């Protein structure tokens, strides 16, 4: 039996409306990031250019979320092995594969986001001594939330022990005069878990408090 458009509208209304792709939040605090901006050279350049603002001296954990233009809620694939029974071959599950997550960030005049991931990448592998550091030195949990129209979380994902594996190249183009610079970063992680609305909200608040407390 076919359903009418009114039935469809009733379902959407009963479930609070449609989810929108542009309503999301990201909570990410790279390891060893300081609350104070220690980029002295960048502050000097901004002061010479007349763009200095006292706000630049503070690394607010919320800045990363506001500058994040897009990201993905990761998918999970069940890996299988072929098993031949009496008549035909069937697929048997044996493990699962988590997708890496790619974030796109808008770059500001001080290249704040790019410098963050440059420093984070060096925590993973020291590019001077070519040594891989211990996992607890370069991993952190990352929270991705889908928000409703009131900017309250309705679904959350926590990436456990995440760290960057790819920082994409940044294009410089004379024909892109009015185009803001962006950088894409891919994070991998040990595993992810789904969080309910309340759990995810408390988790994101706790991550910000932990940063300030540790500092």
GROMACS elastic network, one bead per residue, 0.5 to 0.9 nm:
[ bonds ]
;  ai    aj funct       b0    kb
    3     6     6  0.80775   500
    3     7     6  0.61412   500
    3     8     6  0.73819   500
    4     7     6  0.52917   500
    4     8     6  0.67282   500
    4     9     6  0.88926   500
    5     8     6  0.50610   500
    5     9     6  0.62007   500
    5    10     6  0.85345   500
    6    10     6  0.60061   500
    6    11     6  0.86482   500
    7    10     6  0.50243   500
    7    11     6  0.63457   500
    7    12     6  0.87874   500
    8    11     6  0.52499   500
    8    12     6  0.64030   500
    8    13     6  0.86833   500
    9    12     6  0.51462   500
    9    13     6  0.60668   500
    9    14     6  0.84929   500
    9    17     6  0.89480   500
   10    13     6  0.51089   500
   10    14     6  0.59730   500
   10    15     6  0.85996   500
   11    14     6  0.51336   500
   11    15     6  0.62953   500
   11    16     6  0.88691   500
   11    17     6  0.85198   500
   12    15     6  0.53444   500
   12    16     6  0.65169   500
   12    18     6  0.65052   500
   13    16     6  0.53156   500
   13    17     6  0.51449   500
   13    18     6  0.83599   500
   14    17     6  0.73982   500
   15    18     6  0.80462   500
   16    19     6  0.87208   500
   16   148     6  0.88396   500
   17   148     6  0.89723   500
   18   148     6  0.87114   500
   19    23     6  0.79450   500
   19   146     6  0.81075   500
   19   147     6  0.79081   500
   19   148     6  0.66292   500
   19   149     6  0.81983   500
   20    23     6  0.56912   500
   20    24     6  0.85331   500
   20   146     6  0.83806   500
   20   147     6  0.80693   500
   20   148     6  0.75240   500
   20   149     6  0.80419   500
   21    24     6  0.71963   500
   21   146     6  0.80082   500
   21   147     6  0.89391   500
   22    69     6  0.88321   500
   22    70     6  0.81544   500
   22   146     6  0.88397   500
   22   147     6  0.86698   500
   23   145     6  0.85741   500
   23   146     6  0.61892   500
   23   147     6  0.50245   500
   23   148     6  0.64933   500
   23   149     6  0.71886   500
   23   151     6  0.68634   500
   24    65     6  0.89015   500
   24    70     6  0.87089   500
   24    71     6  0.89399   500
   24   144     6  0.73385   500
   24   145     6  0.54366   500
   24   147     6  0.50748   500
   24   148     6  0.82792   500
   24   151     6  0.77890   500
   24   153     6  0.80373   500
   25    65     6  0.59152   500
   25    66     6  0.78991   500
   25    68     6  0.83319   500
   25   143     6  0.81143   500
   25   144     6  0.59390   500
   25   145     6  0.51479   500
   25   146     6  0.67508   500
   25   147     6  0.71954   500
   25   151     6  0.87054   500
   25   153     6  0.83755   500
   26    62     6  0.84553   500
   26    64     6  0.74564   500
   26    66     6  0.81938   500
   26    68     6  0.74347   500
   26    71     6  0.86195   500
   26   142     6  0.73966   500
   26   143     6  0.57840   500
   26   145     6  0.64470   500
   26   204     6  0.86975   500
   27    61     6  0.75938   500
   27    62     6  0.72181   500
   27    64     6  0.74454   500
   27    65     6  0.60981   500
   27   141     6  0.87019   500
   27   142     6  0.58525   500
   27   143     6  0.50670   500
   27   144     6  0.65925   500
   27   145     6  0.85170   500
   27   204     6  0.63061   500
   27   207     6  0.76688   500
   27   208     6  0.81108   500
   28    61     6  0.73565   500
   28    62     6  0.84697   500
   28    64     6  0.69866   500
   28    65     6  0.75368   500
   28   140     6  0.79331   500
   28   141     6  0.71929   500
   28   143     6  0.67047   500
   28   144     6  0.87551   500
   28   207     6  0.83641   500
   29    32     6  0.86539   500
   29    33     6  0.70721   500
   29    61     6  0.64445   500
   29    64     6  0.82954   500
   29   140     6  0.72447   500
   29   141     6  0.80447   500
   29   142     6  0.75646   500
   29   207     6  0.79859   500
   29   208     6  0.81536   500
   29   211     6  0.75200   500
   30    33     6  0.57594   500
   30   116     6  0.76059   500
   30   117     6  0.81569   500
   30   119     6  0.89873   500
   30   120     6  0.65712   500
   30   138     6  0.78777   500
   30   139     6  0.77487   500
   30   140     6  0.65801   500
   30   141     6  0.89100   500
   30   163     6  0.83659   500
   31    34     6  0.89110   500
   31   120     6  0.71829   500
   31   123     6  0.82826   500
   31   137     6  0.69339   500
   31   138     6  0.59143   500
   31   139     6  0.67546   500
   31   140     6  0.64826   500
   32   120     6  0.85296   500
   32   123     6  0.89861   500
   32   137     6  0.83067   500
   32   138     6  0.84564   500
   33    36     6  0.85761   500
   33    59     6  0.83629   500
   33   116     6  0.80830   500
   33   119     6  0.89446   500
   33   120     6  0.87795   500
   33   211     6  0.86600   500
   33   215     6  0.89429   500
   34    37     6  0.68698   500
   34    38     6  0.78565   500
   34    58     6  0.86769   500
   34    59     6  0.70402   500
   34   211     6  0.86263   500
   34   215     6  0.68296   500
   35    57     6  0.86517   500
   35    58     6  0.58522   500
   35    60     6  0.67538   500
   35    61     6  0.80749   500
   35   211     6  0.80463   500
   35   212     6  0.73268   500
   35   215     6  0.67479   500
   36    56     6  0.89251   500
   36    57     6  0.58711   500
   36    59     6  0.57163   500
   36    60     6  0.87206   500
   37    40     6  0.78690   500
   37    43     6  0.88812   500
   37    56     6  0.69646   500
   37    58     6  0.53221   500
   37    59     6  0.57399   500
   38    41     6  0.88243   500
   38    43     6  0.88797   500
   38    57     6  0.76444   500
   38    58     6  0.89724   500
   39    42     6  0.54711   500
   39    43     6  0.64456   500
   39    44     6  0.89112   500
   39    57     6  0.85251   500
   40    43     6  0.51434   500
   40    44     6  0.62960   500
   40    45     6  0.88135   500
   41    44     6  0.51155   500
   41    45     6  0.63414   500
   41    46     6  0.87300   500
   42    45     6  0.51674   500
   42    46     6  0.62490   500
   42    47     6  0.86001   500
   42   110     6  0.62581   500
   42   111     6  0.88175   500
   43    46     6  0.51336   500
   43    47     6  0.61120   500
   43    48     6  0.86855   500
   43    52     6  0.67848   500
   43    53     6  0.88330   500
   43    56     6  0.76501   500
   43    57     6  0.80402   500
   43   110     6  0.81822   500
   44    47     6  0.50438   500
   44    48     6  0.62325   500
   44    49     6  0.86150   500
   44    52     6  0.81917   500
   45    48     6  0.51537   500
   45    49     6  0.61737   500
   45    50     6  0.85961   500
   45    51     6  0.84601   500
   45    52     6  0.83325   500
   45   110     6  0.87799   500
   46    49     6  0.50259   500
   46    50     6  0.60605   500
   46    53     6  0.82640   500
   46   109     6  0.84682   500
   46   110     6  0.76944   500
   47    50     6  0.50829   500
   47    51     6  0.58609   500
   47    53     6  0.82142   500
   48    51     6  0.76354   500
   48    52     6  0.80189   500
   49    52     6  0.76046   500
   50    53     6  0.88984   500
   52    55     6  0.85346   500
   52    56     6  0.73184   500
   53    56     6  0.55924   500
   53    57     6  0.78462   500
   54    57     6  0.56539   500
   54    58     6  0.78686   500
   55    58     6  0.58159   500
   55    59     6  0.84357   500
   56    59     6  0.73246   500
   56   110     6  0.88977   500
   59    62     6  0.85595   500
   59    63     6  0.74758   500
   60    63     6  0.55485   500
   60    64     6  0.80811   500
   61    64     6  0.63400   500
   61    65     6  0.78041   500
   61   208     6  0.66790   500
   61   211     6  0.80572   500
   62    65     6  0.53498   500
   62    66     6  0.64382   500
   62    67     6  0.88211   500
   62   208     6  0.82996   500
   63    66     6  0.51220   500
   63    67     6  0.61335   500
   63    68     6  0.85592   500
   64    67     6  0.52394   500
   64    68     6  0.61377   500
   64   105     6  0.81050   500
   64   113     6  0.72894   500
   65    68     6  0.52155   500
   65    69     6  0.85190   500
   65   105     6  0.89951   500
   66    69     6  0.78074   500
   66   105     6  0.89594   500
   67   104     6  0.85999   500
   67   105     6  0.55312   500
   67   106     6  0.53689   500
   67   107     6  0.75317   500
   67   108     6  0.86624   500
   67   113     6  0.81972   500
   68    71     6  0.75472   500
   68   103     6  0.69088   500
   68   104     6  0.59189   500
   68   106     6  0.64638   500
   69   103     6  0.76038   500
   69   104     6  0.54366   500
   69   105     6  0.53146   500
   69   106     6  0.63845   500
   69   182     6  0.87795   500
   70   102     6  0.83064   500
   70   103     6  0.58268   500
   70   104     6  0.52031   500
   70   105     6  0.72474   500
   71   101     6  0.69536   500
   71   102     6  0.57645   500
   71   104     6  0.63869   500
   71   144     6  0.85236   500
   72    75     6  0.86668   500
   72   101     6  0.60389   500
   72   102     6  0.66844   500
   72   103     6  0.73625   500
   72   144     6  0.83560   500
   73   101     6  0.73641   500
   73   144     6  0.70889   500
   73   145     6  0.84250   500
   73   146     6  0.86969   500
   73   156     6  0.87046   500
   73   157     6  0.71200   500
   74    98     6  0.70634   500
   74    99     6  0.55259   500
   74   100     6  0.67880   500
   74   101     6  0.61002   500
   74   157     6  0.83350   500
   74   192     6  0.83851   500
   75    97     6  0.86242   500
   75    98     6  0.62668   500
   75    99     6  0.55987   500
   75   100     6  0.85639   500
   76    96     6  0.66941   500
   76    97     6  0.57082   500
   76    99     6  0.62229   500
   77    95     6  0.87145   500
   77    96     6  0.54897   500
   77    97     6  0.50750   500
   77    98     6  0.64620   500
   77    99     6  0.79607   500
   78    93     6  0.64743   500
   78    94     6  0.77060   500
   78    95     6  0.61225   500
   78    97     6  0.63425   500
   78    98     6  0.89403   500
   79    92     6  0.83763   500
   79    93     6  0.58263   500
   79    94     6  0.60790   500
   79    95     6  0.52951   500
   79    96     6  0.51923   500
   79    97     6  0.67197   500
   80    91     6  0.56818   500
   80    92     6  0.51067   500
   80    94     6  0.54824   500
   80    95     6  0.70890   500
   80    96     6  0.84475   500
   81    90     6  0.83290   500
   81    91     6  0.55612   500
   81    92     6  0.52875   500
   81    93     6  0.64343   500
   81    94     6  0.68009   500
   82    89     6  0.62307   500
   82    90     6  0.57320   500
   82    92     6  0.62630   500
   82    93     6  0.89586   500
   83    88     6  0.85409   500
   83    89     6  0.54179   500
   83    90     6  0.52830   500
   83    91     6  0.59380   500
   83    92     6  0.64686   500
   84    87     6  0.75148   500
   84    88     6  0.59087   500
   84    90     6  0.61645   500
   84    91     6  0.85640   500
   85    88     6  0.58688   500
   85    89     6  0.60891   500
   85    90     6  0.72998   500
   86    89     6  0.83833   500
   93    96     6  0.81407   500
   98   188     6  0.88556   500
   98   189     6  0.85868   500
   98   190     6  0.88063   500
   98   191     6  0.71995   500
   98   192     6  0.80247   500
   99   188     6  0.78964   500
  100   186     6  0.66938   500
  100   187     6  0.58779   500
  100   189     6  0.73846   500
  101   185     6  0.83384   500
  101   186     6  0.55761   500
  101   187     6  0.53340   500
  101   188     6  0.65894   500
  101   189     6  0.88424   500
  102   166     6  0.88817   500
  102   184     6  0.66789   500
  102   185     6  0.55461   500
  102   187     6  0.62719   500
  102   188     6  0.89101   500
  103   183     6  0.83022   500
  103   184     6  0.55498   500
  103   185     6  0.52322   500
  103   186     6  0.62281   500
  103   187     6  0.79271   500
  104   182     6  0.67684   500
  104   183     6  0.57629   500
  104   185     6  0.64355   500
  104   186     6  0.88341   500
  105   113     6  0.72371   500
  105   114     6  0.88436   500
  105   181     6  0.86732   500
  105   182     6  0.55038   500
  105   183     6  0.53846   500
  105   184     6  0.62611   500
  105   185     6  0.80039   500
  106   113     6  0.79545   500
  106   180     6  0.70446   500
  106   181     6  0.61677   500
  106   183     6  0.66884   500
  107   110     6  0.79298   500
  107   111     6  0.56312   500
  107   112     6  0.69633   500
  107   113     6  0.63651   500
  107   114     6  0.73467   500
  107   180     6  0.72244   500
  107   181     6  0.53711   500
  107   182     6  0.52870   500
  107   183     6  0.69675   500
  108   111     6  0.52810   500
  108   112     6  0.64294   500
  108   113     6  0.77939   500
  108   180     6  0.84648   500
  108   181     6  0.77608   500
  108   182     6  0.88649   500
  109   112     6  0.77668   500
  110   113     6  0.85646   500
  110   115     6  0.87365   500
  111   114     6  0.53676   500
  111   115     6  0.61930   500
  111   116     6  0.86969   500
  112   115     6  0.53875   500
  112   116     6  0.63453   500
  113   116     6  0.50808   500
  113   117     6  0.65201   500
  113   118     6  0.86531   500
  113   183     6  0.82629   500
  114   117     6  0.54264   500
  114   118     6  0.61205   500
  114   119     6  0.87062   500
  114   167     6  0.85952   500
  114   183     6  0.72902   500
  115   119     6  0.61761   500
  115   120     6  0.85215   500
  116   119     6  0.53611   500
  116   120     6  0.62050   500
  116   121     6  0.87015   500
  117   121     6  0.58999   500
  117   122     6  0.84708   500
  117   164     6  0.75513   500
  117   167     6  0.75089   500
  117   185     6  0.81433   500
  118   121     6  0.52698   500
  118   122     6  0.64730   500
  118   123     6  0.89270   500
  118   167     6  0.82802   500
  119   122     6  0.52096   500
  119   123     6  0.65483   500
  120   123     6  0.50746   500
  120   124     6  0.68004   500
  120   138     6  0.70258   500
  120   163     6  0.78860   500
  120   164     6  0.74481   500
  121   124     6  0.52646   500
  121   125     6  0.66228   500
  121   126     6  0.82145   500
  121   127     6  0.89409   500
  121   138     6  0.83019   500
  121   163     6  0.81123   500
  121   164     6  0.65324   500
  121   165     6  0.77226   500
  121   166     6  0.87476   500
  121   167     6  0.86382   500
  122   125     6  0.52276   500
  122   126     6  0.50837   500
  122   127     6  0.63330   500
  122   138     6  0.88990   500
  123   126     6  0.63547   500
  123   132     6  0.82018   500
  123   133     6  0.68758   500
  123   137     6  0.70832   500
  123   138     6  0.54664   500
  124   131     6  0.85015   500
  124   132     6  0.59604   500
  124   133     6  0.58270   500
  124   134     6  0.80696   500
  124   135     6  0.78990   500
  124   137     6  0.78538   500
  124   138     6  0.55247   500
  124   139     6  0.83695   500
  124   163     6  0.78545   500
  124   164     6  0.83159   500
  124   165     6  0.89450   500
  125   128     6  0.87580   500
  125   129     6  0.84416   500
  125   130     6  0.62182   500
  125   131     6  0.55732   500
  125   133     6  0.62520   500
  126   129     6  0.55540   500
  126   130     6  0.50650   500
  126   131     6  0.53232   500
  126   132     6  0.65036   500
  126   133     6  0.75838   500
  127   130     6  0.51320   500
  127   131     6  0.75836   500
  128   131     6  0.82045   500
  132   135     6  0.87016   500
  133   136     6  0.84524   500
  133   137     6  0.67140   500
  133   138     6  0.74172   500
  134   137     6  0.55206   500
  134   138     6  0.72253   500
  135   138     6  0.56679   500
  135   139     6  0.60547   500
  135   161     6  0.81846   500
  136   139     6  0.56928   500
  136   140     6  0.79525   500
  136   161     6  0.80651   500
  137   140     6  0.86613   500
  138   161     6  0.84237   500
  138   162     6  0.83266   500
  138   163     6  0.66104   500
  139   160     6  0.82509   500
  139   162     6  0.51424   500
  139   163     6  0.52089   500
  139   164     6  0.88308   500
  139   189     6  0.82400   500
  140   159     6  0.83359   500
  140   160     6  0.68682   500
  140   162     6  0.53238   500
  140   163     6  0.68709   500
  140   189     6  0.89420   500
  141   158     6  0.65576   500
  141   159     6  0.54532   500
  141   161     6  0.52252   500
  141   162     6  0.57998   500
  141   163     6  0.87314   500
  141   189     6  0.85883   500
  141   207     6  0.87328   500
  142   157     6  0.81545   500
  142   158     6  0.56454   500
  142   159     6  0.50069   500
  142   160     6  0.68656   500
  142   161     6  0.79588   500
  142   162     6  0.66940   500
  142   204     6  0.89782   500
  143   156     6  0.69013   500
  143   157     6  0.57018   500
  143   159     6  0.63092   500
  143   160     6  0.89182   500
  143   200     6  0.77050   500
  143   203     6  0.79517   500
  143   204     6  0.67403   500
  144   155     6  0.85300   500
  144   156     6  0.56802   500
  144   157     6  0.52025   500
  144   158     6  0.65130   500
  144   159     6  0.80645   500
  144   200     6  0.86600   500
  145   152     6  0.89543   500
  145   153     6  0.59078   500
  145   154     6  0.73769   500
  145   155     6  0.57763   500
  145   157     6  0.64215   500
  145   158     6  0.87951   500
  145   197     6  0.86353   500
  145   200     6  0.73749   500
  145   201     6  0.85297   500
  146   151     6  0.86379   500
  146   152     6  0.82370   500
  146   153     6  0.56898   500
  146   154     6  0.58897   500
  146   155     6  0.52902   500
  146   156     6  0.63084   500
  146   157     6  0.88191   500
  147   150     6  0.74706   500
  147   151     6  0.50062   500
  147   152     6  0.50924   500
  147   154     6  0.55903   500
  147   155     6  0.72628   500
  147   156     6  0.88971   500
  148   151     6  0.51721   500
  148   152     6  0.55122   500
  148   153     6  0.63935   500
  148   154     6  0.63924   500
  149   152     6  0.74700   500
  150   153     6  0.88514   500
  152   197     6  0.80500   500
  152   201     6  0.80600   500
  153   156     6  0.70445   500
  153   196     6  0.84178   500
  153   197     6  0.52514   500
  153   198     6  0.76367   500
  153   200     6  0.71301   500
  153   201     6  0.64003   500
  154   196     6  0.69681   500
  154   198     6  0.81427   500
  154   200     6  0.84842   500
  154   201     6  0.89818   500
  155   194     6  0.76452   500
  155   195     6  0.63914   500
  155   196     6  0.55696   500
  155   197     6  0.52650   500
  155   198     6  0.88977   500
  155   200     6  0.72879   500
  156   193     6  0.84851   500
  156   194     6  0.58862   500
  156   196     6  0.61796   500
  156   197     6  0.66462   500
  156   199     6  0.82394   500
  156   200     6  0.54150   500
  156   201     6  0.82740   500
  157   192     6  0.66301   500
  157   193     6  0.57932   500
  157   195     6  0.57378   500
  157   196     6  0.87135   500
  157   200     6  0.76437   500
  158   191     6  0.84892   500
  158   192     6  0.54452   500
  158   193     6  0.54647   500
  158   194     6  0.65523   500
  158   195     6  0.71235   500
  158   200     6  0.81481   500
  158   203     6  0.89084   500
  159   162     6  0.60098   500
  159   188     6  0.84435   500
  159   189     6  0.61465   500
  159   190     6  0.75180   500
  159   191     6  0.61796   500
  159   193     6  0.69134   500
  160   189     6  0.58673   500
  160   190     6  0.56646   500
  160   191     6  0.54118   500
  160   192     6  0.56414   500
  160   193     6  0.78686   500
  161   188     6  0.84504   500
  161   189     6  0.53724   500
  161   190     6  0.56357   500
  161   191     6  0.75972   500
  162   187     6  0.62977   500
  162   188     6  0.55662   500
  162   190     6  0.66938   500
  162   191     6  0.84692   500
  163   186     6  0.85243   500
  163   187     6  0.53830   500
  163   188     6  0.57928   500
  163   189     6  0.63606   500
  164   167     6  0.73530   500
  164   185     6  0.68729   500
  164   186     6  0.57471   500
  164   188     6  0.62752   500
  164   189     6  0.86801   500
  165   185     6  0.78372   500
  165   186     6  0.59035   500
  165   187     6  0.57135   500
  165   188     6  0.64958   500
  166   184     6  0.82598   500
  166   185     6  0.56814   500
  166   186     6  0.50429   500
  166   187     6  0.71397   500
  167   183     6  0.74338   500
  167   184     6  0.61782   500
  167   186     6  0.65448   500
  168   183     6  0.64110   500
  168   184     6  0.54006   500
  168   185     6  0.61332   500
  168   186     6  0.81786   500
  169   183     6  0.72520   500
  169   184     6  0.79952   500
  170   181     6  0.76401   500
  170   182     6  0.70626   500
  170   183     6  0.60769   500
  170   184     6  0.84349   500
  171   181     6  0.80025   500
  171   182     6  0.86327   500
  171   183     6  0.89829   500
  172   176     6  0.80850   500
  172   181     6  0.84607   500
  173   176     6  0.54526   500
  173   177     6  0.77231   500
  174   177     6  0.62866   500
  175   178     6  0.86508   500
  175   179     6  0.89820   500
  176   179     6  0.52113   500
  176   180     6  0.83006   500
  177   180     6  0.83480   500
  188   191     6  0.88135   500
  189   192     6  0.75365   500
  194   200     6  0.86750   500
  195   198     6  0.80771   500
  195   199     6  0.58412   500
  195   200     6  0.53652   500
  195   203     6  0.89853   500
  196   199     6  0.52543   500
  196   200     6  0.58438   500
  196   201     6  0.84215   500
  197   200     6  0.53581   500
  197   201     6  0.62017   500
  197   202     6  0.87496   500
  198   201     6  0.51365   500
  198   202     6  0.62090   500
  198   203     6  0.84747   500
  199   202     6  0.52613   500
  199   203     6  0.60189   500
  199   204     6  0.86974   500
  200   204     6  0.61725   500
  200   205     6  0.86027   500
  201   204     6  0.53414   500
  201   205     6  0.63233   500
  201   206     6  0.85805   500
  202   205     6  0.51367   500
  202   206     6  0.59907   500
  202   207     6  0.86154   500
  203   206     6  0.50026   500
  203   207     6  0.61701   500
  203   208     6  0.88330   500
  204   207     6  0.51599   500
  204   208     6  0.65731   500
  204   209     6  0.88109   500
  205   208     6  0.54056   500
  205   209     6  0.63537   500
  205   210     6  0.86972   500
  206   209     6  0.50313   500
  206   210     6  0.60106   500
  206   211     6  0.86616   500
  207   210     6  0.50915   500
  207   211     6  0.63831   500
  207   212     6  0.89185   500
  208   211     6  0.52636   500
  208   212     6  0.65505   500
  208   213     6  0.87005   500
  209   212     6  0.52697   500
  209   213     6  0.60431   500
  209   214     6  0.85339   500
  210   213     6  0.50127   500
  210   214     6  0.59463   500
  210   215     6  0.84784   500
  211   214     6  0.52736   500
  211   215     6  0.62488   500
  212   215     6  0.52036   500
